[in-house]
Amino acid sequence: MTSAVVVAAGKGSRMGGGPDKIFLNLGPKPVLAHTLAAFENCPDIDEIVLVVRKDQIPAAQGLVQMFGCRKVRRVVSGGKSRFDSVRNGLAACNPDSLYVSVHDGARPCVTPQLVSDTVASAKKHGSGVAATKIVDTVKSASRVGVVEATVDREPLWTVQTPQTFRASLLRKALAAADSGDPSLTDEAAVVEAFGAEVRLVRASLPNIKITVPDDLVPAARLLGIATV
């Protein structure tokens, strides 16, 4: 059994106020509905646990019902940090789940195939983290913007979600981690700090995160939506 933990408990402060970014319309559906649909339509996902802010639980439950997200088994409250929110979501997963896929609710362009690819990697290696290789030239610079060196980009990747792990591994890594450590920015970092191997899975299509209002336009194009 494989569970998905969709984390959507952030405040979205960079959106400039107004409705929470996960509830903003992206074509005919809110951002979160697009995200959930990818996991709903992925044959490798058996259940979804949705993590939102406590005050957003009724709205999230309404969205789940409205858009027929049958795999969403629970909607739970997030914590003070992403670390805490993931831990809350993991605790709400079916205890029989052998694998857990963690995903940002604000990444609506994720595809069922990418989810499946990370699950396949986790089943084979214990982990599967969506990522893309850096193709631009990378510079190291001083605080005032003076270039100090050109960095070899060959081994460099940018990491995204979904991030899928053997459930027992992720639980042990989270239990051992310091939730206040600023370097633990995602589940891959937590598992790395635990000393376990993390495998990357190439994301073949753009998988952008909605962070600022302007991100809605390219996301709509990627999803084949004419207008936002």
N, CA and C of each residue as an Amber inpcrd file, in Angstrom:
protein
   684
   0.8430000  -1.1990000   0.0000000   0.0000000   0.0000000   0.0000000
   0.8800000   1.2510000   0.0000000   0.4870000   2.2630000  -0.7880000
   1.2330000   3.5150000  -0.8730000   0.3150000   4.6870000  -0.5570000
   0.7330000   5.5210000   0.3610000  -0.0290000   6.7160000   0.7350000
   0.6300000   7.9630000   0.1570000  -0.1710000   8.9800000  -0.0590000
   0.3470000  10.2930000  -0.4500000  -0.0060000  11.2900000   0.6470000
   0.9560000  12.0940000   1.0340000   0.7180000  13.1950000   1.9640000
   0.8700000  14.4890000   1.1730000  -0.2320000  15.1680000   0.9330000
  -0.2140000  16.4330000   0.1930000  -0.2280000  17.5610000   1.2100000
   0.8550000  18.3230000   1.2270000   1.0480000  19.3600000   2.2380000
   0.6520000  20.7190000   1.6670000  -0.3430000  21.3380000   2.2950000
  -0.8420000  22.6340000   1.8280000  -1.1750000  23.5240000   3.0240000
  -0.2670000  23.5310000   4.0020000  -0.5330000  24.2470000   5.2510000
   0.2300000  25.5510000   5.3860000   0.9100000  25.9780000   4.3030000
   1.6640000  27.2250000   4.3690000   0.7720000  28.4470000   4.3410000
   1.3470000  29.5700000   4.7190000   0.5800000  30.8210000   4.7600000
   0.5380000  31.5320000   3.4190000   1.4760000  31.2090000   2.5080000
   1.4680000  31.8650000   1.2000000   1.6650000  33.3580000   1.2860000
   2.5910000  33.8110000   2.1250000   2.7790000  35.2450000   2.3670000
   3.2220000  35.9980000   1.1260000   3.8740000  35.3130000   0.1860000
   4.3610000  35.9930000  -1.0100000   3.2830000  36.1980000  -2.0620000
   2.0610000  35.7310000  -1.7910000   0.9660000  35.9220000  -2.7330000
   0.3280000  37.2990000  -2.5770000   0.7360000  38.0630000  -1.5730000
   0.2550000  39.4330000  -1.4180000  -1.1150000  39.5630000  -0.7990000
  -1.4720000  38.6240000   0.0660000  -2.7800000  38.7020000   0.7130000
  -3.8680000  38.0790000  -0.1310000  -5.1140000  38.1840000   0.3330000
  -6.2330000  37.6070000  -0.3940000  -6.3810000  36.1360000  -0.1020000
  -7.0910000  35.4070000  -0.9690000  -7.3430000  33.9840000  -0.7310000
  -6.0440000  33.1830000  -0.6760000  -6.0680000  32.0840000   0.0560000
  -4.9180000  31.1950000   0.1050000  -4.6210000  30.7050000  -1.3080000
  -3.3320000  30.5910000  -1.6530000  -2.9440000  30.2440000  -3.0260000
  -3.4980000  28.9080000  -3.4850000  -3.6680000  27.9540000  -2.5790000
  -4.1640000  26.6430000  -3.0040000  -5.6260000  26.6810000  -3.4260000
  -6.3440000  27.7510000  -3.0360000  -7.7560000  27.8810000  -3.3950000
  -7.9710000  28.8720000  -4.5450000  -6.8930000  29.4490000  -5.0780000
  -7.0280000  30.3390000  -6.2230000  -7.4060000  29.5320000  -7.4550000
  -8.2320000  30.1040000  -8.3150000  -8.6630000  29.3990000  -9.5120000
  -7.5480000  29.3160000 -10.5360000  -7.3570000  28.1160000 -11.0560000
  -6.4330000  27.8740000 -12.1530000  -7.2780000  27.2470000 -13.2530000
  -7.8580000  28.1210000 -14.0960000  -8.8470000  27.6550000 -15.0500000
 -10.1220000  27.2900000 -14.3160000 -10.7080000  26.1400000 -14.5990000
 -12.0020000  25.7710000 -14.0090000 -11.9120000  25.2160000 -12.5930000
 -10.6960000  24.9820000 -12.1020000 -10.5460000  24.3660000 -10.7810000
  -9.5120000  25.1180000  -9.9580000  -9.6120000  25.0490000  -8.6280000
  -8.5860000  25.6400000  -7.7810000  -7.2550000  24.8960000  -7.9300000
  -6.1780000  25.5700000  -7.5570000  -4.8410000  24.9860000  -7.6350000
  -4.7960000  23.6170000  -6.9580000  -5.3340000  23.5270000  -5.7450000
  -5.2700000  22.2830000  -4.9850000  -6.0140000  21.1520000  -5.6780000
  -7.1050000  21.4650000  -6.3570000  -7.8720000  20.4230000  -7.0490000
  -7.0540000  19.7960000  -8.1710000  -6.2610000  20.5990000  -8.8830000
  -5.3800000  20.0670000  -9.9270000  -4.3400000  19.1260000  -9.3090000
  -3.7790000  19.5530000  -8.1920000  -2.7590000  18.7440000  -7.5150000
  -3.3350000  17.3970000  -7.0790000  -4.4800000  17.4420000  -6.4230000
  -5.0990000  16.2070000  -5.9390000  -5.4860000  15.2770000  -7.0830000
  -5.8680000  15.8520000  -8.2130000  -6.2940000  15.0360000  -9.3530000
  -5.1620000  14.1400000  -9.8540000  -3.9320000  14.6540000  -9.8160000
  -2.7950000  13.8500000 -10.2800000  -2.6210000  12.6040000  -9.4200000
  -2.8040000  12.7430000  -8.1110000  -2.6790000  11.5980000  -7.2140000
  -3.9170000  10.7080000  -7.2810000  -5.0760000  11.3360000  -7.4750000
  -6.3190000  10.5800000  -7.6370000  -6.2290000   9.6620000  -8.8520000
  -5.5880000  10.1370000  -9.9150000  -5.5100000   9.3930000 -11.1670000
  -4.2630000   8.5280000 -11.2880000  -3.4520000   8.4840000 -10.2450000
  -2.2430000   7.6700000 -10.2660000  -2.5590000   6.2770000  -9.7150000
  -2.3830000   5.2220000 -10.4970000  -2.7350000   3.8810000 -10.0350000
  -1.8510000   3.3680000  -8.8990000  -0.7210000   4.0190000  -8.6720000
   0.1880000   3.5730000  -7.6150000  -0.1130000   4.1900000  -6.2530000
  -1.0970000   5.0780000  -6.2050000  -1.4770000   5.7200000  -4.9390000
  -2.7990000   5.1360000  -4.4550000  -2.7980000   4.6630000  -3.2110000
  -3.9940000   4.0310000  -2.6500000  -4.8100000   4.9640000  -1.7640000
  -4.1690000   5.9240000  -1.1350000  -4.8940000   6.8740000  -0.2940000
  -4.1360000   8.1950000  -0.2680000  -4.8750000   9.2580000   0.0340000
  -4.2920000  10.5980000   0.1530000  -4.6590000  11.1670000   1.5120000
  -3.6620000  11.7270000   2.1910000  -3.8880000  12.5040000   3.4090000
  -3.5490000  13.9500000   3.0640000  -4.5130000  14.8210000   3.2360000
  -4.3430000  16.2360000   2.9150000  -4.0760000  17.0180000   4.1950000
  -3.0090000  17.8050000   4.1830000  -2.6190000  18.5830000   5.3600000
  -2.7820000  20.0660000   5.0510000  -3.6430000  20.7340000   5.8110000
  -3.8980000  22.1590000   5.6140000  -3.8860000  22.8630000   6.9640000
  -3.9490000  24.1970000   6.9300000  -4.0720000  24.9310000   8.1850000
  -5.4030000  24.5910000   8.8490000  -5.4250000  24.6620000  10.1550000
  -6.6280000  24.2750000  10.9010000  -7.8500000  25.0440000  10.4430000
  -7.6820000  26.3520000  10.1830000  -8.8200000  27.1750000   9.7750000
  -9.2820000  26.8830000   8.3480000  -8.4670000  26.1410000   7.5830000
  -8.8170000  25.8310000   6.2010000  -9.4060000  24.4270000   6.0400000
  -9.5260000  23.6870000   7.1300000 -10.0320000  22.3150000   7.0220000
 -11.4330000  22.2510000   6.4090000 -12.4030000  23.0760000   6.8490000
 -13.7330000  23.0000000   6.2280000 -13.7050000  23.2910000   4.7290000
 -12.9250000  24.2940000   4.3110000 -12.8360000  24.6310000   2.8870000
 -12.1900000  23.4940000   2.1080000 -11.1560000  22.8910000   2.6840000
 -10.4760000  21.7820000   2.0150000 -11.4000000  20.5710000   1.8900000
 -12.1690000  20.2910000   2.9310000 -13.1170000  19.1720000   2.8750000
 -14.1800000  19.4170000   1.8110000 -14.6110000  20.6660000   1.6820000
 -15.5860000  21.0080000   0.6530000 -15.0150000  20.8310000  -0.7450000
 -13.7560000  21.2170000  -0.9310000 -13.0980000  21.0640000  -2.2320000
 -12.9770000  19.5840000  -2.5890000 -12.5850000  18.7820000  -1.6270000
 -12.4450000  17.3330000  -1.8540000 -13.7630000  16.7360000  -2.3150000
 -14.8390000  17.1270000  -1.6660000 -16.1550000  16.6050000  -2.0220000
 -16.6070000  17.1220000  -3.3860000 -16.3890000  18.4060000  -3.6310000
 -16.8550000  19.0160000  -4.8740000 -16.1920000  18.4050000  -6.1020000
 -14.8890000  18.0930000  -5.9860000 -14.1590000  17.6000000  -7.1550000
 -13.9350000  16.0880000  -7.1370000 -14.6600000  15.4030000  -6.2840000
 -14.6690000  13.9510000  -6.3180000 -13.3420000  13.2870000  -6.0520000
 -12.6110000  13.7950000  -5.0550000 -11.3100000  13.2120000  -4.7190000
 -11.5250000  12.0440000  -3.7550000 -11.8620000  10.8870000  -4.3150000
 -12.2710000   9.7460000  -3.4930000 -11.1300000   9.1240000  -2.6920000
  -9.9100000   9.3210000  -3.1490000  -8.7770000   8.7340000  -2.4360000
  -8.3680000   9.5260000  -1.1940000  -8.9070000  10.7400000  -1.0450000
  -8.5830000  11.5340000   0.1480000  -9.3090000  10.9250000   1.3360000
  -8.5620000  10.2880000   2.2080000  -9.1480000   9.6000000   3.3570000
  -9.2720000  10.5190000   4.5720000  -8.3430000  11.4460000   4.6980000
  -8.3430000  12.3340000   5.8640000  -7.8340000  13.7120000   5.4640000
  -8.3990000  14.7340000   6.1130000  -7.8830000  16.1010000   6.0170000
  -7.4710000  16.4890000   7.4280000  -6.1850000  16.7410000   7.6270000
  -5.6670000  16.9890000   8.9710000  -4.9960000  18.3580000   9.0470000
  -4.8250000  18.7950000  10.2780000  -4.2200000  20.1050000  10.5220000
  -2.7050000  20.0380000  10.4380000  -2.1230000  21.0760000   9.8430000
  -0.6760000  21.1690000   9.7610000  -0.0720000  21.6770000  11.0630000
   1.2460000  21.7730000  11.0840000   1.9500000  22.2490000  12.2650000
   2.5600000  23.6170000  12.0450000   3.4700000  23.9930000  12.9270000
   4.1020000  25.3040000  12.8430000   5.0650000  25.4050000  11.6600000
   5.5850000  24.2810000  11.2250000   6.5450000  24.2610000  10.1230000
   6.1780000  23.1460000   9.1610000   6.8250000  23.1400000   7.9950000
   6.6110000  22.0460000   7.0390000   6.9680000  20.7070000   7.6790000
   8.0650000  20.7090000   8.4280000   8.5130000  19.5060000   9.1220000
   7.3770000  18.9310000   9.9700000   6.7500000  19.7890000  10.7640000
   5.6560000  19.3450000  11.6330000   4.4330000  18.9050000  10.8250000
   4.1610000  19.6130000   9.7270000   3.0060000  19.2730000   8.8990000
   3.1640000  17.8980000   8.2580000   4.3640000  17.6100000   7.7600000
   4.6140000  16.3020000   7.1680000   4.4850000  15.2090000   8.2280000
   4.9920000  15.4840000   9.4080000   4.9020000  14.5060000  10.4860000
   3.4310000  14.2530000  10.8490000   2.6100000  15.3100000  10.8720000
   1.1790000  15.1400000  11.1540000   0.5080000  14.2940000  10.0680000
   0.8670000  14.5830000   8.8210000   0.2770000  13.8310000   7.7180000
   0.6810000  12.3840000   7.7410000   1.9470000  12.1310000   8.0350000
   2.4380000  10.7570000   8.0920000   1.7460000   9.9800000   9.2010000
   1.4980000  10.6400000  10.3240000   0.8250000   9.9830000  11.4480000
  -0.6080000   9.5940000  11.0980000  -1.2190000  10.3080000  10.1420000
  -2.5980000  10.0320000   9.7540000  -2.7130000   8.9980000   8.6410000
  -1.5710000   8.5660000   8.0790000  -1.6070000   7.5640000   7.0130000
  -1.9850000   6.1950000   7.5630000  -2.5020000   5.3660000   6.6910000
  -2.8070000   3.9940000   7.0610000  -1.5320000   3.3130000   7.5660000
  -1.5530000   2.7150000   8.7380000  -0.3370000   2.0840000   9.2720000
   0.1830000   0.9370000   8.4240000  -0.6450000   0.4370000   7.4940000
  -0.2110000  -0.6470000   6.6220000   0.5300000  -0.1520000   5.3830000
   0.6060000   1.1650000   5.2040000   1.3010000   1.7060000   4.0420000
   2.7920000   1.4270000   4.1270000   3.3420000   0.8900000   3.0650000
   4.7760000   0.5960000   3.0080000   5.5670000   1.7530000   2.4250000
   4.8820000   2.6050000   1.6420000   5.5510000   3.7330000   0.9960000
   4.7010000   4.9840000   1.1620000   5.3820000   6.1290000   1.2480000
   4.6970000   7.4120000   1.4160000   5.2820000   8.4180000   0.4400000
   4.4120000   9.0760000  -0.3170000   4.8110000  10.1000000  -1.2730000
   4.3720000  11.4580000  -0.7480000   5.3310000  12.3500000  -0.5000000
   5.0370000  13.6840000   0.0270000   5.0850000  14.6870000  -1.1160000
   4.0520000  15.5370000  -1.1960000   3.9790000  16.4930000  -2.3050000
   3.4530000  17.8380000  -1.8290000   3.9420000  18.9050000  -2.4610000
   3.4650000  20.2610000  -2.1730000   2.1100000  20.4780000  -2.8380000
   1.1340000  20.9130000  -2.0630000  -0.1790000  21.1890000  -2.6270000
  -0.1670000  22.2780000  -3.6760000   0.8510000  23.1450000  -3.6350000
   0.9500000  24.2610000  -4.5680000   1.7340000  23.9090000  -5.8320000
   1.9270000  22.6110000  -6.0970000   2.5470000  22.1720000  -7.3670000
   1.4780000  21.4530000  -8.1960000   0.6410000  22.2040000  -8.9050000
  -0.4900000  21.6010000  -9.6120000  -0.1340000  20.9370000 -10.9340000
   1.0900000  21.1190000 -11.4240000   1.4620000  20.5680000 -12.7260000
   2.0710000  19.1740000 -12.6350000   2.1000000  18.6160000 -11.4420000
   2.5930000  17.2500000 -11.2750000   1.7220000  16.2950000 -12.0900000
   2.3420000  15.2500000 -12.6150000   1.5930000  14.2730000 -13.4200000
   1.5220000  12.9260000 -12.7110000   0.4990000  12.1290000 -13.0020000
   0.4400000  10.7790000 -12.4330000   1.6900000   9.9620000 -12.7620000
   2.2630000  10.1750000 -13.9560000   3.4520000   9.4210000 -14.3460000
   4.6460000   9.7590000 -13.4610000   4.8250000  11.0410000 -13.1480000
   5.9380000  11.4210000 -12.2800000   5.7590000  10.8150000 -10.8930000
   4.5350000  10.8210000 -10.3860000   4.2670000  10.1910000  -9.0910000
   4.6510000   8.7160000  -9.1560000   4.2220000   8.0350000 -10.2040000
   4.5280000   6.6140000 -10.3600000   6.0300000   6.3650000 -10.4540000
   6.7380000   7.2510000 -11.1420000   8.1870000   7.0870000 -11.2790000
   8.8840000   7.1680000  -9.9210000   8.4190000   8.0860000  -9.0650000
   9.0460000   8.1950000  -7.7380000   8.6850000   6.9980000  -6.8660000
   7.4680000   6.4850000  -7.0260000   7.0660000   5.3030000  -6.2640000
   7.9020000   4.0950000  -6.6940000   8.1210000   3.9490000  -7.9910000
   8.9230000   2.8290000  -8.4980000  10.3410000   2.8860000  -7.9470000
  10.9170000   4.0880000  -7.8930000  12.2620000   4.2500000  -7.3480000
  12.2970000   3.9100000  -5.8610000  11.2690000   4.3340000  -5.1330000
  11.2130000   4.0420000  -3.6960000  11.0990000   2.5470000  -3.4480000
  10.3420000   1.8540000  -4.2810000  10.1970000   0.4090000  -4.1110000
  11.5050000  -0.3260000  -4.4000000  12.3080000   0.2360000  -5.2980000
  13.5680000  -0.3990000  -5.6700000  14.7320000   0.0110000  -4.7680000
  14.7610000   1.3200000  -4.4140000  15.9260000   1.8570000  -3.7080000
  15.6200000   2.4060000  -2.3100000  14.3410000   2.5340000  -1.9740000
  13.9700000   3.1290000  -0.6940000  13.5960000   4.5820000  -0.7780000
  13.9140000   5.2230000  -1.9160000  13.5960000   6.6440000  -2.0860000
  13.4810000   6.9830000  -3.5630000  12.7020000   8.0200000  -3.8460000
  12.5610000   8.5330000  -5.2030000  12.1090000   9.9710000  -5.1360000
  12.9970000  10.8950000  -5.4810000  12.7420000  12.3260000  -5.3170000
  12.7620000  13.0140000  -6.6790000  11.6640000  13.6730000  -7.0340000
  11.5840000  14.3720000  -8.3110000  12.6010000  15.5140000  -8.3580000
  13.3010000  15.6240000  -9.4820000  14.3410000  16.6450000  -9.6070000
  14.6320000  16.9170000 -11.0810000  15.2500000  18.0620000 -11.3410000
  15.6900000  18.3940000 -12.6950000  17.1470000  18.8280000 -12.6470000
  17.8920000  18.4550000 -13.6780000  19.2890000  18.8600000 -13.7550000
  19.3870000  20.3490000 -14.0820000  20.3670000  21.0170000 -13.4950000
  20.6100000  22.4200000 -13.7950000  21.3010000  22.5140000 -15.1480000
  20.7520000  23.3400000 -16.0430000  21.3230000  23.4690000 -17.3870000
  21.9890000  24.8230000 -17.6070000  21.6430000  25.8220000 -16.8110000
  22.2570000  27.1350000 -16.9520000  23.6360000  27.1530000 -16.2920000
  24.4760000  28.0700000 -16.7360000  25.7630000  28.2630000 -16.1010000
  25.5450000  28.8000000 -14.6870000  26.2790000  28.2650000 -13.7310000
  26.1100000  28.6290000 -12.3220000  27.3410000  29.3880000 -11.8380000
  27.1180000  30.5180000 -11.1930000  28.2000000  31.3490000 -10.6590000
  28.1110000  31.4300000  -9.1410000  29.2370000  31.4480000  -8.5000000
  29.3300000  31.7670000  -7.0800000  29.7450000  33.2200000  -6.9780000
  29.0330000  34.0070000  -6.1380000  29.2850000  35.4470000  -6.0850000
  29.3210000  35.9490000  -4.6490000  29.8960000  37.1060000  -4.4750000
  29.9430000  37.7470000  -3.1600000  28.5930000  38.3490000  -2.8410000
  28.4510000  38.8730000  -1.6290000  27.1760000  39.4720000  -1.2240000
  26.8010000  40.6880000  -2.0540000  27.7920000  41.3370000  -2.6500000
  27.5050000  42.5260000  -3.4650000  27.3940000  42.1740000  -4.9400000
  27.4170000  40.8870000  -5.2610000  27.1820000  40.4650000  -6.6320000
  28.4100000  40.3450000  -7.5010000  29.5840000  40.2880000  -6.9200000
  30.8040000  40.1170000  -7.7020000  31.0780000  38.6270000  -7.8740000
  31.2250000  38.1860000  -9.1250000  31.4570000  36.7690000  -9.3950000
  32.7950000  36.3220000  -8.8270000  32.7630000  35.2300000  -8.0860000
  33.9790000  34.6840000  -7.4940000  34.4420000  33.4190000  -8.2080000
  33.4930000  32.6700000  -8.7650000  33.8670000  31.4400000  -9.4570000
  32.7050000  30.9300000 -10.2890000  33.0250000  30.1340000 -11.3000000
  32.0260000  29.4010000 -12.0620000  31.9570000  27.9910000 -11.4980000
  30.7640000  27.5780000 -11.1410000  30.5700000  26.2950000 -10.4750000
  30.2810000  25.2080000 -11.5080000  30.8710000  24.0490000 -11.3310000
  30.5930000  22.9100000 -12.2130000  29.1350000  22.5050000 -12.0350000
  28.3550000  22.6260000 -13.0980000  26.9230000  22.3360000 -12.9960000
  26.5950000  20.8590000 -13.2200000  27.5370000  20.0730000 -13.6700000
  27.2670000  18.6860000 -14.0310000  26.6070000  17.8860000 -12.9060000
  27.0770000  17.9970000 -11.6470000  26.4400000  17.1890000 -10.6050000
  25.2590000  17.8660000  -9.9180000  24.8460000  19.0560000 -10.3980000
  23.8390000  19.8430000  -9.6910000  22.4260000  19.5910000 -10.2140000
  21.5000000  19.4690000  -9.2780000  20.0820000  19.2630000  -9.5770000
  19.2600000  20.2120000  -8.7040000  18.0860000  20.5910000  -9.1870000
  17.1110000  21.2700000  -8.3360000  16.0540000  20.2410000  -7.9550000
  15.7190000  20.2110000  -6.6780000  14.8350000  19.1720000  -6.1560000
  13.4190000  19.7140000  -5.9750000  12.4400000  18.8800000  -6.2960000
  11.0340000  19.2550000  -6.2280000  10.2840000  18.2470000  -5.3570000
   8.9980000  18.1520000  -5.5840000   8.1840000  17.0670000  -5.0670000
   7.3830000  16.5320000  -6.2460000   6.9100000  15.2860000  -6.2000000
   6.8140000  14.4060000  -5.0480000   8.1460000  13.8120000  -4.6220000
   8.2120000  13.5060000  -3.3140000   9.3550000  12.8200000  -2.7330000
   8.8020000  11.5720000  -2.0400000   9.1350000  10.4230000  -2.5870000
   8.5510000   9.1730000  -2.1030000   9.6210000   8.3360000  -1.3990000
   9.2360000   7.7660000  -0.2560000  10.1730000   6.9880000   0.5480000
   9.5010000   5.7320000   1.0920000  10.3240000   4.7730000   1.4570000
   9.8300000   3.6730000   2.2590000   9.3070000   4.2720000   3.5590000
   8.0930000   3.9530000   3.9310000   7.4450000   4.6180000   5.0670000
   8.2420000   4.4610000   6.3530000   8.7770000   3.2810000   6.5840000
   9.5410000   3.0590000   7.8100000  10.7860000   3.9300000   7.8550000
  11.4180000   4.1340000   6.7030000  12.6040000   4.9930000   6.6300000
  12.2470000   6.4360000   6.9510000  11.1680000   6.9410000   6.3460000
  10.7970000   8.3310000   6.5790000  10.3880000   8.5580000   8.0280000
   9.6750000   7.6180000   8.6110000   9.2700000   7.7460000  10.0160000
  10.4980000   7.8020000  10.9310000  11.4630000   6.9190000  10.7020000
  12.6740000   6.9030000  11.5190000  13.4720000   8.1910000  11.3420000
  13.5750000   8.6730000  10.1080000  14.3370000   9.8880000   9.8300000
  13.6920000  11.1050000  10.4930000  12.3750000  11.2040000  10.4180000
  11.6730000  12.3240000  11.0420000  11.7920000  12.2740000  12.5650000
  11.7410000  11.0710000  13.1270000  11.8460000  10.9190000  14.5740000
  13.2240000  11.3300000  15.0760000  14.2440000  11.0900000  14.2610000
  15.6150000  11.3900000  14.6710000  16.0320000  12.8220000  14.3810000
  15.2740000  13.5220000  13.5480000  15.6770000  14.8490000  13.0870000
  15.3730000  15.9360000  14.1040000  16.1270000  17.0200000  13.9990000
  15.8990000  18.2300000  14.7930000  14.9880000  19.1470000  13.9870000
  13.7470000  19.2940000  14.4250000  12.7760000  20.0920000  13.6580000
  13.1800000  21.5550000  13.5370000  14.0930000  22.0120000  14.3850000
  14.5330000  23.4030000  14.3210000  15.7400000  23.6220000  13.4440000
  16.2680000  22.5660000  12.8340000  17.4460000  22.6820000  11.9710000
  17.0480000  23.3470000  10.6590000  17.5670000  24.5540000  10.3520000
  17.1570000  25.2600000   9.1370000  17.6060000  24.5830000   7.8440000
  18.5350000  23.6570000   7.9360000  19.0110000  22.9750000   6.7290000
  18.0600000  21.8750000   6.2740000  17.1130000  21.4910000   7.1350000
  16.1770000  20.4240000   6.7850000  14.9590000  21.0180000   6.0950000
  15.1410000  21.4030000   4.8410000  14.1090000  22.1260000   4.1030000
  13.1110000  21.2150000   3.3960000  13.4330000  19.9410000   3.2820000
  12.4970000  19.0010000   2.6690000  12.7570000  17.6060000   3.2260000
  11.9450000  16.6490000   2.7970000  12.0600000  15.3010000   3.3260000
  13.3680000  14.6490000   2.8880000  13.8380000  14.9780000   1.6870000
  15.1140000  14.4370000   1.2200000  16.2450000  14.8420000   2.1560000
  16.2330000  16.0950000   2.6190000  17.2730000  16.5570000   3.5340000
  17.1950000  15.8160000   4.8670000  15.9720000  15.5290000   5.3120000
  15.7860000  14.7920000   6.5700000  16.3540000  13.3830000   6.4380000
  16.0790000  12.7310000   5.3190000  16.5670000  11.3690000   5.1020000
  18.0880000  11.3740000   4.9130000  18.6080000  12.3900000   4.2170000
  20.0630000  12.5220000   4.0760000  20.7250000  12.6440000   5.4420000
  20.1620000  13.5130000   6.2870000  20.7300000  13.7360000   7.6180000
  20.6930000  12.4620000   8.4530000  19.7370000  11.6090000   8.1660000
  19.6150000  10.3350000   8.8700000  20.6960000   9.3440000   8.4250000
  21.3320000   9.6690000   7.2930000  22.4100000   8.8250000   6.7900000
  21.9990000   7.8380000   5.7260000  20.7840000   7.9680000   5.2250000
  20.2950000   7.0460000   4.2000000  20.4980000   7.6290000   2.8050000
  20.5600000   6.7580000   1.8260000  20.7310000   7.1710000   0.4360000
  19.4380000   7.7750000  -0.1090000  19.5690000   8.8510000  -0.8780000
  18.4210000   9.4740000  -1.5270000  18.6240000   9.4040000  -3.0410000
  17.6820000   8.7960000  -3.7410000  17.7440000   8.6590000  -5.1930000
  16.9020000   9.7320000  -5.8660000  17.4550000  10.3520000  -6.9160000
  16.7270000  11.3610000  -7.6750000  16.0540000  10.7280000  -8.8800000
  14.8850000  11.2760000  -9.2180000  14.1140000  10.8260000 -10.3730000
  13.9120000  12.0330000 -11.2800000  14.3660000  11.9310000 -12.5130000
  14.2720000  13.0720000 -13.4230000  12.8170000  13.4070000 -13.7390000
  12.4540000  14.6640000 -13.5370000  11.1270000  15.1660000 -13.9130000
  11.2230000  15.6740000 -15.3420000  10.5300000  15.0200000 -16.2540000
  10.6710000  15.3450000 -17.6740000   9.8710000  16.5680000 -18.0790000
   8.8540000  16.9410000 -17.2920000   8.0290000  18.1000000 -17.6130000
   8.1510000  19.1340000 -16.4950000   7.9460000  20.4270000 -16.8170000
   8.0030000  21.4560000 -15.7750000   7.0040000  21.1670000 -14.6530000
   7.4300000  21.3770000 -13.4250000   6.6350000  21.0200000 -12.2490000
   6.7040000  22.1840000 -11.2620000   6.2830000  23.3500000 -11.7300000
   6.4940000  24.5840000 -10.9770000   5.6090000  24.6540000  -9.7330000
   6.0790000  25.4450000  -8.7830000   5.3330000  25.6740000  -7.5530000
   4.7070000  27.0650000  -7.6050000   3.4400000  27.1670000  -7.2350000
   2.7640000  28.4640000  -7.1950000   3.2380000  29.1920000  -5.9350000
   4.0440000  30.2150000  -6.1500000   4.6170000  30.9750000  -5.0380000
   4.1530000  32.4180000  -5.0570000   4.1050000  33.0170000  -6.2620000
   3.6450000  34.3950000  -6.4430000   2.5300000  34.3830000  -7.4880000
   1.6790000  35.4330000  -7.5370000   0.5560000  35.4420000  -8.4830000
   0.9530000  35.1950000  -9.9350000   2.1210000  35.6910000 -10.3460000
   2.5400000  35.5180000 -11.7380000   2.7780000  34.0570000 -12.1090000
   2.9400000  33.1860000 -11.1260000   3.1600000  31.7700000 -11.4130000
   1.9140000  31.1000000 -11.9800000   0.7490000  31.7130000 -11.7790000
  -0.4900000  31.1090000 -12.2760000  -0.5380000  31.0630000 -13.7990000
   0.0790000  32.0360000 -14.4510000   0.0260000  32.1000000 -15.9150000
   0.8080000  30.9510000 -16.5580000   2.0910000  30.7590000 -16.2240000
   2.7800000  29.5990000 -16.8240000   2.1770000  28.2610000 -16.4030000
   1.6430000  28.1800000 -15.1770000   1.0050000  26.9370000 -14.7460000
  -0.2070000  26.6270000 -15.6170000  -0.9720000  27.6570000 -15.9480000
  -2.1400000  27.4600000 -16.8190000  -1.7240000  26.9750000 -18.1940000
  -0.6430000  27.5260000 -18.7200000  -0.1590000  27.0870000 -20.0300000
   0.2670000  25.6160000 -19.9900000   0.9900000  25.2480000 -18.9390000
   1.4690000  23.8760000 -18.8010000   0.3170000  22.8900000 -18.7020000
  -0.7820000  23.3240000 -18.0930000  -1.9500000  22.4530000 -17.9390000
  -2.8890000  22.5280000 -19.1330000  -2.5330000  23.3590000 -20.1260000
  -3.3590000  23.4830000 -21.3240000  -4.6230000  24.2740000 -21.0840000
  -4.5700000  25.2060000 -20.1200000  -5.7210000  26.0300000 -19.8050000
  -5.5460000  27.3860000 -20.4790000  -6.5640000  27.8360000 -21.1960000
  -6.4340000  29.0640000 -21.9730000  -6.3140000  30.2970000 -21.0980000
  -7.0970000  30.3560000 -20.0280000  -7.1010000  31.5450000 -19.1780000
  -7.0730000  31.1260000 -17.7200000  -6.5870000  32.0290000 -16.8510000
  -6.5640000  31.8050000 -15.4190000  -7.7230000  32.5190000 -14.7900000
